[in-house]
């Protein structure tokens, strides 16, 4: 049974998401480094230290979480669906008469 959504569009969108993720990674690491600098300030109270630690941890793990979502979406595309869709649209799309 053919799928009704475009596997190609989903795959291309995931490629774009991955490119965006790669482009923001340096900025995320700058945020992580700033958080580490804040944590190094002497006599930092716990109400500053704790959210700073959480921020650093979330930034550290963000890319892994996002890669996991990207992989899950890609794994949800049925095997062969992209190739089949590309093959069926190679000569353009036509609407079904039925």
Biopython code that builds the backbone (N, CA, C, O; Angstrom):
import numpy as np
from Bio.PDB.StructureBuilder import StructureBuilder

atoms = [
    (1, "UNK", "N", (0.846, -1.176, 0.000)),
    (1, "UNK", "CA", (0.000, 0.000, 0.000)),
    (1, "UNK", "C", (0.892, 1.239, 0.000)),
    (1, "UNK", "O", (1.725, 1.400, 0.892)),
    (2, "UNK", "N", (0.727, 2.108, -0.981)),
    (2, "UNK", "CA", (1.568, 3.304, -1.056)),
    (2, "UNK", "C", (1.216, 4.291, 0.067)),
    (2, "UNK", "O", (0.079, 4.356, 0.533)),
    (3, "UNK", "N", (2.216, 5.040, 0.473)),
    (3, "UNK", "CA", (1.973, 6.062, 1.491)),
    (3, "UNK", "C", (1.376, 7.293, 0.816)),
    (3, "UNK", "O", (1.608, 7.523, -0.371)),
    (4, "UNK", "N", (0.615, 8.076, 1.559)),
    (4, "UNK", "CA", (-0.052, 9.244, 0.993)),
    (4, "UNK", "C", (0.747, 10.527, 1.195)),
    (4, "UNK", "O", (0.400, 11.562, 0.624)),
    (5, "UNK", "N", (1.775, 10.480, 1.970)),
    (5, "UNK", "CA", (2.591, 11.659, 2.201)),
    (5, "UNK", "C", (3.897, 11.505, 1.438)),
    (5, "UNK", "O", (4.237, 10.409, 0.992)),
    (6, "UNK", "N", (4.622, 12.597, 1.288)),
    (6, "UNK", "CA", (5.837, 12.588, 0.489)),
    (6, "UNK", "C", (7.059, 12.226, 1.337)),
    (6, "UNK", "O", (7.518, 13.019, 2.160)),
    (7, "UNK", "N", (7.569, 11.025, 1.121)),
    (7, "UNK", "CA", (8.780, 10.586, 1.807)),
    (7, "UNK", "C", (9.969, 11.450, 1.396)),
    (7, "UNK", "O", (10.853, 11.728, 2.207)),
    (8, "UNK", "N", (9.984, 11.868, 0.150)),
    (8, "UNK", "CA", (11.076, 12.712, -0.354)),
    (8, "UNK", "C", (11.082, 14.052, 0.375)),
    (8, "UNK", "O", (12.138, 14.526, 0.795)),
    (9, "UNK", "N", (9.904, 14.666, 0.526)),
    (9, "UNK", "CA", (9.831, 15.957, 1.216)),
    (9, "UNK", "C", (10.249, 15.835, 2.675)),
    (9, "UNK", "O", (10.926, 16.717, 3.204)),
    (10, "UNK", "N", (9.850, 14.754, 3.324)),
    (10, "UNK", "CA", (10.253, 14.533, 4.720)),
    (10, "UNK", "C", (11.761, 14.361, 4.797)),
    (10, "UNK", "O", (12.406, 14.950, 5.665)),
    (11, "UNK", "N", (12.325, 13.572, 3.912)),
    (11, "UNK", "CA", (13.767, 13.340, 3.899)),
    (11, "UNK", "C", (14.528, 14.640, 3.636)),
    (11, "UNK", "O", (15.521, 14.928, 4.304)),
    (12, "UNK", "N", (14.064, 15.413, 2.674)),
    (12, "UNK", "CA", (14.714, 16.694, 2.366)),
    (12, "UNK", "C", (14.606, 17.663, 3.541)),
    (12, "UNK", "O", (15.555, 18.389, 3.838)),
    (13, "UNK", "N", (13.450, 17.675, 4.210)),
    (13, "UNK", "CA", (13.285, 18.539, 5.374)),
    (13, "UNK", "C", (14.245, 18.138, 6.488)),
    (13, "UNK", "O", (14.800, 19.000, 7.169)),
    (14, "UNK", "N", (14.443, 16.836, 6.680)),
    (14, "UNK", "CA", (15.377, 16.378, 7.702)),
    (14, "UNK", "C", (16.809, 16.757, 7.336)),
    (14, "UNK", "O", (17.609, 17.065, 8.219)),
    (15, "UNK", "N", (17.142, 16.738, 6.047)),
    (15, "UNK", "CA", (18.457, 17.203, 5.609)),
    (15, "UNK", "C", (18.645, 18.674, 5.988)),
    (15, "UNK", "O", (19.708, 19.071, 6.463)),
    (16, "UNK", "N", (17.591, 19.481, 5.769)),
    (16, "UNK", "CA", (17.650, 20.906, 6.104)),
    (16, "UNK", "C", (17.763, 21.112, 7.609)),
    (16, "UNK", "O", (18.531, 21.961, 8.062)),
    (17, "UNK", "N", (17.006, 20.344, 8.388)),
    (17, "UNK", "CA", (17.080, 20.449, 9.849)),
    (17, "UNK", "C", (18.492, 20.102, 10.315)),
    (17, "UNK", "O", (19.046, 20.767, 11.190)),
    (18, "UNK", "N", (19.063, 19.064, 9.730)),
    (18, "UNK", "CA", (20.420, 18.672, 10.114)),
    (18, "UNK", "C", (21.432, 19.766, 9.774)),
    (18, "UNK", "O", (22.354, 20.023, 10.549)),
    (19, "UNK", "N", (21.262, 20.406, 8.623)),
    (19, "UNK", "CA", (22.153, 21.511, 8.259)),
    (19, "UNK", "C", (22.002, 22.677, 9.234)),
    (19, "UNK", "O", (22.995, 23.280, 9.643)),
    (20, "UNK", "N", (20.771, 22.992, 9.603)),
    (20, "UNK", "CA", (20.535, 24.068, 10.573)),
    (20, "UNK", "C", (21.162, 23.727, 11.919)),
    (20, "UNK", "O", (21.788, 24.576, 12.554)),
    (21, "UNK", "N", (20.993, 22.487, 12.346)),
    (21, "UNK", "CA", (21.578, 22.050, 13.607)),
    (21, "UNK", "C", (23.094, 22.193, 13.574)),
    (21, "UNK", "O", (23.702, 22.663, 14.535)),
    (22, "UNK", "N", (23.693, 21.791, 12.474)),
    (22, "UNK", "CA", (25.147, 21.919, 12.345)),
    (22, "UNK", "C", (25.580, 23.381, 12.338)),
    (22, "UNK", "O", (26.660, 23.711, 12.829)),
    (23, "UNK", "N", (24.743, 24.261, 11.782)),
    (23, "UNK", "CA", (25.114, 25.680, 11.723)),
    (23, "UNK", "C", (25.007, 26.365, 13.082)),
    (23, "UNK", "O", (25.713, 27.343, 13.329)),
    (24, "UNK", "N", (24.132, 25.871, 13.974)),
    (24, "UNK", "CA", (24.010, 26.511, 15.288)),
    (24, "UNK", "C", (24.902, 25.875, 16.339)),
    (24, "UNK", "O", (25.026, 26.407, 17.442)),
    (25, "UNK", "N", (25.519, 24.760, 16.027)),
    (25, "UNK", "CA", (26.356, 24.062, 17.002)),
    (25, "UNK", "C", (27.466, 24.955, 17.566)),
    (25, "UNK", "O", (27.675, 24.944, 18.779)),
    (26, "UNK", "N", (28.185, 25.724, 16.747)),
    (26, "UNK", "CA", (29.220, 26.599, 17.336)),
    (26, "UNK", "C", (28.633, 27.608, 18.335)),
    (26, "UNK", "O", (29.249, 27.885, 19.364)),
    (27, "UNK", "N", (27.468, 28.147, 18.044)),
    (27, "UNK", "CA", (26.828, 29.092, 18.962)),
    (27, "UNK", "C", (26.433, 28.394, 20.259)),
    (27, "UNK", "O", (26.604, 28.947, 21.345)),
    (28, "UNK", "N", (25.903, 27.177, 20.141)),
    (28, "UNK", "CA", (25.553, 26.422, 21.345)),
    (28, "UNK", "C", (26.770, 26.200, 22.228)),
    (28, "UNK", "O", (26.683, 26.313, 23.450)),
    (29, "UNK", "N", (27.904, 25.886, 21.613)),
    (29, "UNK", "CA", (29.109, 25.654, 22.406)),
    (29, "UNK", "C", (29.629, 26.940, 23.028)),
    (29, "UNK", "O", (30.252, 26.899, 24.088)),
    (30, "UNK", "N", (29.384, 28.087, 22.387)),
    (30, "UNK", "CA", (29.749, 29.368, 23.001)),
    (30, "UNK", "C", (28.904, 29.592, 24.256)),
    (30, "UNK", "O", (29.411, 30.063, 25.274)),
    (31, "UNK", "N", (27.612, 29.250, 24.180)),
    (31, "UNK", "CA", (26.728, 29.366, 25.337)),
    (31, "UNK", "C", (27.230, 28.441, 26.450)),
    (31, "UNK", "O", (27.277, 28.828, 27.618)),
    (32, "UNK", "N", (27.598, 27.229, 26.078)),
    (32, "UNK", "CA", (28.119, 26.265, 27.053)),
    (32, "UNK", "C", (29.363, 26.815, 27.751)),
    (32, "UNK", "O", (29.491, 26.711, 28.971)),
    (33, "UNK", "N", (30.268, 27.393, 26.983)),
    (33, "UNK", "CA", (31.492, 27.945, 27.561)),
    (33, "UNK", "C", (31.193, 29.121, 28.482)),
    (33, "UNK", "O", (31.833, 29.265, 29.524)),
    (34, "UNK", "N", (30.230, 29.965, 28.115)),
    (34, "UNK", "CA", (29.843, 31.081, 28.983)),
    (34, "UNK", "C", (29.278, 30.558, 30.300)),
    (34, "UNK", "O", (29.565, 31.104, 31.366)),
    (35, "UNK", "N", (28.479, 29.505, 30.224)),
    (35, "UNK", "CA", (27.936, 28.911, 31.445)),
    (35, "UNK", "C", (29.071, 28.395, 32.330)),
    (35, "UNK", "O", (29.028, 28.549, 33.551)),
    (36, "UNK", "N", (30.064, 27.795, 31.729)),
    (36, "UNK", "CA", (31.215, 27.302, 32.510)),
    (36, "UNK", "C", (31.978, 28.466, 33.146)),
    (36, "UNK", "O", (32.481, 28.352, 34.263)),
    (37, "UNK", "N", (32.058, 29.593, 32.417)),
    (37, "UNK", "CA", (32.711, 30.781, 32.978)),
    (37, "UNK", "C", (31.937, 31.304, 34.190)),
    (37, "UNK", "O", (32.526, 31.683, 35.202)),
    (38, "UNK", "N", (30.617, 31.316, 34.068)),
    (38, "UNK", "CA", (29.785, 31.773, 35.187)),
    (38, "UNK", "C", (30.004, 30.876, 36.391)),
    (38, "UNK", "O", (30.144, 31.360, 37.514)),
    (39, "UNK", "N", (30.033, 29.561, 36.160)),
    (39, "UNK", "CA", (30.215, 28.616, 37.261)),
    (39, "UNK", "C", (31.574, 28.789, 37.949)),
    (39, "UNK", "O", (31.732, 28.413, 39.111)),
    (40, "UNK", "N", (32.542, 29.350, 37.245)),
    (40, "UNK", "CA", (33.874, 29.540, 37.814)),
    (40, "UNK", "C", (33.975, 30.804, 38.673)),
    (40, "UNK", "O", (35.004, 31.035, 39.308)),
    (41, "UNK", "N", (32.921, 31.620, 38.698)),
    (41, "UNK", "CA", (32.938, 32.840, 39.517)),
    (41, "UNK", "C", (32.945, 32.423, 40.997)),
    (41, "UNK", "O", (32.104, 31.634, 41.428)),
    (42, "UNK", "N", (33.891, 32.954, 41.760)),
    (42, "UNK", "CA", (33.982, 32.565, 43.171)),
    (42, "UNK", "C", (32.730, 32.957, 43.976)),
    (42, "UNK", "O", (32.104, 33.986, 43.719)),
    (43, "UNK", "N", (32.391, 32.120, 44.941)),
    (43, "UNK", "CA", (31.309, 32.360, 45.897)),
    (43, "UNK", "C", (29.944, 32.495, 45.233)),
    (43, "UNK", "O", (29.080, 33.230, 45.713)),
    (44, "UNK", "N", (29.760, 31.793, 44.144)),
    (44, "UNK", "CA", (28.494, 31.851, 43.412)),
    (44, "UNK", "C", (27.399, 31.189, 44.249)),
    (44, "UNK", "O", (27.565, 30.049, 44.682)),
    (45, "UNK", "N", (26.287, 31.882, 44.482)),
    (45, "UNK", "CA", (25.218, 31.256, 45.269)),
    (45, "UNK", "C", (24.547, 30.129, 44.492)),
    (45, "UNK", "O", (24.557, 30.114, 43.261)),
    (46, "UNK", "N", (23.968, 29.192, 45.224)),
    (46, "UNK", "CA", (23.330, 28.029, 44.614)),
    (46, "UNK", "C", (22.217, 28.374, 43.658)),
    (46, "UNK", "O", (22.015, 27.671, 42.668)),
    (47, "UNK", "N", (21.473, 29.464, 43.934)),
    (47, "UNK", "CA", (20.370, 29.836, 43.044)),
    (47, "UNK", "C", (20.843, 30.382, 41.707)),
    (47, "UNK", "O", (20.041, 30.558, 40.790)),
    (48, "UNK", "N", (22.140, 30.652, 41.586)),
    (48, "UNK", "CA", (22.744, 31.012, 40.294)),
    (48, "UNK", "C", (23.465, 29.793, 39.727)),
    (48, "UNK", "O", (23.375, 29.508, 38.533)),
    (49, "UNK", "N", (24.172, 29.087, 40.585)),
    (49, "UNK", "CA", (24.953, 27.929, 40.147)),
    (49, "UNK", "C", (24.074, 26.825, 39.555)),
    (49, "UNK", "O", (24.396, 26.265, 38.507)),
    (50, "UNK", "N", (22.966, 26.516, 40.227)),
    (50, "UNK", "CA", (22.119, 25.401, 39.785)),
    (50, "UNK", "C", (21.522, 25.633, 38.399)),
    (50, "UNK", "O", (21.640, 24.747, 37.553)),
    (51, "UNK", "N", (20.881, 26.781, 38.114)),
    (51, "UNK", "CA", (20.355, 26.968, 36.752)),
    (51, "UNK", "C", (21.458, 27.096, 35.704)),
    (51, "UNK", "O", (21.255, 26.764, 34.536)),
    (52, "UNK", "N", (22.629, 27.579, 36.132)),
    (52, "UNK", "CA", (23.761, 27.660, 35.200)),
    (52, "UNK", "C", (24.230, 26.260, 34.832)),
    (52, "UNK", "O", (24.541, 25.989, 33.672)),
    (53, "UNK", "N", (24.282, 25.374, 35.816)),
    (53, "UNK", "CA", (24.651, 23.979, 35.555)),
    (53, "UNK", "C", (23.630, 23.316, 34.637)),
    (53, "UNK", "O", (23.993, 22.586, 33.715)),
    (54, "UNK", "N", (22.354, 23.576, 34.897)),
    (54, "UNK", "CA", (21.293, 23.006, 34.055)),
    (54, "UNK", "C", (21.405, 23.516, 32.633)),
    (54, "UNK", "O", (21.263, 22.749, 31.680)),
    (55, "UNK", "N", (21.659, 24.810, 32.484)),
    (55, "UNK", "CA", (21.810, 25.392, 31.151)),
    (55, "UNK", "C", (22.968, 24.726, 30.408)),
    (55, "UNK", "O", (22.826, 24.355, 29.243)),
    (56, "UNK", "N", (24.096, 24.574, 31.069)),
    (56, "UNK", "CA", (25.261, 23.946, 30.437)),
    (56, "UNK", "C", (24.942, 22.511, 30.043)),
    (56, "UNK", "O", (25.302, 22.069, 28.952)),
    (57, "UNK", "N", (24.261, 21.776, 30.937)),
    (57, "UNK", "CA", (23.905, 20.384, 30.644)),
    (57, "UNK", "C", (22.954, 20.294, 29.451)),
    (57, "UNK", "O", (23.136, 19.448, 28.576)),
    (58, "UNK", "N", (21.941, 21.161, 29.413)),
    (58, "UNK", "CA", (20.971, 21.124, 28.303)),
    (58, "UNK", "C", (21.639, 21.459, 26.977)),
    (58, "UNK", "O", (21.355, 20.824, 25.961)),
    (59, "UNK", "N", (22.516, 22.442, 26.980)),
    (59, "UNK", "CA", (23.233, 22.793, 25.744)),
    (59, "UNK", "C", (24.104, 21.626, 25.315)),
    (59, "UNK", "O", (24.174, 21.298, 24.131)),
    (60, "UNK", "N", (24.768, 20.999, 26.280)),
    (60, "UNK", "CA", (25.653, 19.867, 25.998)),
    (60, "UNK", "C", (24.898, 18.717, 25.331)),
    (60, "UNK", "O", (25.429, 18.052, 24.441)),
    (61, "UNK", "N", (23.675, 18.490, 25.762)),
    (61, "UNK", "CA", (22.900, 17.356, 25.269)),
    (61, "UNK", "C", (21.939, 17.688, 24.137)),
    (61, "UNK", "O", (21.355, 16.782, 23.543)),
    (62, "UNK", "N", (21.765, 18.961, 23.831)),
    (62, "UNK", "CA", (20.797, 19.383, 22.820)),
    (62, "UNK", "C", (21.037, 18.724, 21.463)),
    (62, "UNK", "O", (20.110, 18.200, 20.845)),
    (63, "UNK", "N", (22.278, 18.757, 21.009)),
    (63, "UNK", "CA", (22.580, 18.204, 19.695)),
    (63, "UNK", "C", (22.274, 16.707, 19.646)),
    (63, "UNK", "O", (21.742, 16.219, 18.649)),
    (64, "UNK", "N", (22.604, 15.982, 20.704)),
    (64, "UNK", "CA", (22.315, 14.548, 20.740)),
    (64, "UNK", "C", (20.814, 14.287, 20.687)),
    (64, "UNK", "O", (20.359, 13.391, 19.976)),
    (65, "UNK", "N", (20.044, 15.078, 21.446)),
    (65, "UNK", "CA", (18.587, 14.920, 21.413)),
    (65, "UNK", "C", (18.040, 15.191, 20.018)),
    (65, "UNK", "O", (17.214, 14.434, 19.508)),
    (66, "UNK", "N", (18.503, 16.271, 19.409)),
    (66, "UNK", "CA", (18.010, 16.632, 18.077)),
    (66, "UNK", "C", (18.391, 15.574, 17.048)),
    (66, "UNK", "O", (17.578, 15.217, 16.196)),
    (67, "UNK", "N", (19.622, 15.072, 17.122)),
    (67, "UNK", "CA", (20.039, 14.002, 16.208)),
    (67, "UNK", "C", (19.158, 12.779, 16.401)),
    (67, "UNK", "O", (18.816, 12.098, 15.434)),
    (68, "UNK", "N", (18.790, 12.498, 17.640)),
    (68, "UNK", "CA", (17.902, 11.369, 17.915)),
    (68, "UNK", "C", (16.543, 11.548, 17.261)),
    (68, "UNK", "O", (15.999, 10.604, 16.689)),
    (69, "UNK", "N", (15.989, 12.756, 17.340)),
    (69, "UNK", "CA", (14.701, 13.027, 16.688)),
    (69, "UNK", "C", (14.822, 12.902, 15.172)),
    (69, "UNK", "O", (13.956, 12.319, 14.521)),
    (70, "UNK", "N", (15.889, 13.446, 14.620)),
    (70, "UNK", "CA", (16.108, 13.355, 13.170)),
    (70, "UNK", "C", (16.190, 11.892, 12.751)),
    (70, "UNK", "O", (15.567, 11.485, 11.770)),
    (71, "UNK", "N", (16.952, 11.111, 13.492)),
    (71, "UNK", "CA", (17.092, 9.682, 13.172)),
    (71, "UNK", "C", (15.752, 8.955, 13.276)),
    (71, "UNK", "O", (15.429, 8.125, 12.427)),
    (72, "UNK", "N", (14.963, 9.266, 14.325)),
    (72, "UNK", "CA", (13.649, 8.622, 14.489)),
    (72, "UNK", "C", (12.722, 8.950, 13.322)),
    (72, "UNK", "O", (12.004, 8.078, 12.832)),
    (73, "UNK", "N", (12.736, 10.193, 12.883)),
    (73, "UNK", "CA", (11.890, 10.586, 11.748)),
    (73, "UNK", "C", (12.353, 9.858, 10.494)),
    (73, "UNK", "O", (11.535, 9.329, 9.742)),
    (74, "UNK", "N", (13.660, 9.830, 10.267)),
    (74, "UNK", "CA", (14.172, 9.138, 9.081)),
    (74, "UNK", "C", (13.858, 7.647, 9.118)),
    (74, "UNK", "O", (13.554, 7.053, 8.083)),
    (75, "UNK", "N", (13.929, 7.040, 10.296)),
    (75, "UNK", "CA", (13.616, 5.617, 10.416)),
    (75, "UNK", "C", (12.133, 5.348, 10.195)),
    (75, "UNK", "O", (11.748, 4.227, 9.865)),
    (76, "UNK", "N", (11.301, 6.368, 10.375)),
    (76, "UNK", "CA", (9.866, 6.232, 10.150)),
    (76, "UNK", "C", (9.479, 6.221, 8.682)),
    (76, "UNK", "O", (8.353, 5.865, 8.333)),
    (77, "UNK", "N", (10.402, 6.605, 7.831)),
    (77, "UNK", "CA", (10.140, 6.551, 6.390)),
    (77, "UNK", "C", (10.273, 5.094, 5.958)),
    (77, "UNK", "O", (11.323, 4.483, 6.155)),
    (78, "UNK", "N", (9.225, 4.540, 5.376)),
    (78, "UNK", "CA", (9.293, 3.131, 4.966)),
    (78, "UNK", "C", (10.458, 2.857, 4.009)),
    (78, "UNK", "O", (10.791, 3.690, 3.166)),
    (79, "UNK", "N", (11.066, 1.686, 4.151)),
    (79, "UNK", "CA", (12.175, 1.297, 3.279)),
    (79, "UNK", "C", (11.737, 1.361, 1.818)),
    (79, "UNK", "O", (10.684, 0.842, 1.448)),
    (80, "UNK", "N", (12.544, 1.992, 1.016)),
    (80, "UNK", "CA", (12.287, 2.068, -0.419)),
    (80, "UNK", "C", (11.307, 3.154, -0.832)),
    (80, "UNK", "O", (11.118, 3.379, -2.028)),
    (81, "UNK", "N", (10.677, 3.834, 0.120)),
    (81, "UNK", "CA", (9.658, 4.836, -0.227)),
    (81, "UNK", "C", (10.255, 6.022, -0.970)),
    (81, "UNK", "O", (9.641, 6.538, -1.904)),
    (82, "UNK", "N", (11.426, 6.454, -0.574)),
    (82, "UNK", "CA", (12.054, 7.599, -1.225)),
    (82, "UNK", "C", (12.390, 7.247, -2.673)),
    (82, "UNK", "O", (12.088, 8.003, -3.597)),
    (83, "UNK", "N", (13.017, 6.091, -2.849)),
    (83, "UNK", "CA", (13.396, 5.674, -4.202)),
    (83, "UNK", "C", (12.156, 5.488, -5.075)),
    (83, "UNK", "O", (12.141, 5.887, -6.240)),
    (84, "UNK", "N", (11.124, 4.882, -4.505)),
    (84, "UNK", "CA", (9.901, 4.654, -5.266)),
    (84, "UNK", "C", (9.252, 5.979, -5.679)),
    (84, "UNK", "O", (8.797, 6.128, -6.813)),
    (85, "UNK", "N", (9.215, 6.930, -4.754)),
    (85, "UNK", "CA", (8.623, 8.229, -5.071)),
    (85, "UNK", "C", (9.439, 8.962, -6.125)),
    (85, "UNK", "O", (8.873, 9.566, -7.037)),
    (86, "UNK", "N", (10.763, 8.915, -6.009)),
    (86, "UNK", "CA", (11.618, 9.569, -7.006)),
    (86, "UNK", "C", (11.430, 8.923, -8.374)),
    (86, "UNK", "O", (11.386, 9.611, -9.393)),
    (87, "UNK", "N", (11.321, 7.604, -8.387)),
    (87, "UNK", "CA", (11.134, 6.891, -9.647)),
    (87, "UNK", "C", (9.783, 7.252, -10.267)),
    (87, "UNK", "O", (9.686, 7.447, -11.478)),
    (88, "UNK", "N", (8.743, 7.339, -9.437)),
    (88, "UNK", "CA", (7.406, 7.611, -9.970)),
    (88, "UNK", "C", (7.233, 9.053, -10.416)),
    (88, "UNK", "O", (6.346, 9.352, -11.216)),
    (89, "UNK", "N", (8.076, 9.954, -9.906)),
    (89, "UNK", "CA", (7.952, 11.368, -10.297)),
    (89, "UNK", "C", (9.056, 11.802, -11.254)),
    (89, "UNK", "O", (9.185, 12.988, -11.560)),
    (90, "UNK", "N", (9.837, 10.862, -11.719)),
    (90, "UNK", "CA", (10.952, 11.188, -12.615)),
    (90, "UNK", "C", (10.485, 11.944, -13.857)),
    (90, "UNK", "O", (11.178, 12.839, -14.341)),
    (91, "UNK", "N", (9.330, 11.588, -14.360)),
    (91, "UNK", "CA", (8.823, 12.223, -15.585)),
    (91, "UNK", "C", (7.675, 13.179, -15.272)),
    (91, "UNK", "O", (6.857, 13.467, -16.146)),
    (92, "UNK", "N", (7.606, 13.662, -14.066)),
    (92, "UNK", "CA", (6.559, 14.585, -13.662)),
    (92, "UNK", "C", (5.410, 13.871, -12.991)),
    (92, "UNK", "O", (5.274, 12.651, -13.087)),
    (93, "UNK", "N", (4.601, 14.631, -12.323)),
    (93, "UNK", "CA", (3.450, 14.086, -11.615)),
    (93, "UNK", "C", (2.214, 14.196, -12.498)),
    (93, "UNK", "O", (2.022, 15.177, -13.218)),
    (94, "UNK", "N", (1.393, 13.174, -12.422)),
    (94, "UNK", "CA", (0.102, 13.234, -13.108)),
    (94, "UNK", "C", (-0.965, 12.871, -12.095)),
    (94, "UNK", "O", (-0.747, 12.037, -11.216)),
    (95, "UNK", "N", (-2.113, 13.500, -12.225)),
    (95, "UNK", "CA", (-3.196, 13.205, -11.314)),
    (95, "UNK", "C", (-3.929, 11.960, -11.765)),
    (95, "UNK", "O", (-4.072, 11.687, -12.957)),
    (96, "UNK", "N", (-4.383, 11.227, -10.791)),
    (96, "UNK", "CA", (-5.130, 10.021, -11.075)),
    (96, "UNK", "C", (-6.504, 10.396, -11.613)),
    (96, "UNK", "O", (-7.128, 11.345, -11.138)),
    (97, "UNK", "N", (-6.963, 9.655, -12.594)),
    (97, "UNK", "CA", (-8.289, 9.902, -13.149)),
    (97, "UNK", "C", (-9.381, 9.225, -12.314)),
    (97, "UNK", "O", (-10.570, 9.472, -12.517)),
    (98, "UNK", "N", (-8.976, 8.393, -11.399)),
    (98, "UNK", "CA", (-9.954, 7.671, -10.569)),
    (98, "UNK", "C", (-10.126, 8.368, -9.243)),
    (98, "UNK", "O", (-10.905, 7.916, -8.404)),
]
sb = StructureBuilder()
sb.init_structure("model")
sb.init_model(0)
sb.init_chain("A")
sb.init_seg("    ")
for serial, (resi, resn, name, xyz) in enumerate(atoms, 1):
    if name == "N":
        sb.init_residue(resn, " ", resi, " ")
    sb.init_atom(name, np.array(xyz, "f"), 0.0, 1.0, " ", f" {name:<3s}", serial, name[0])
structure = sb.get_structure()
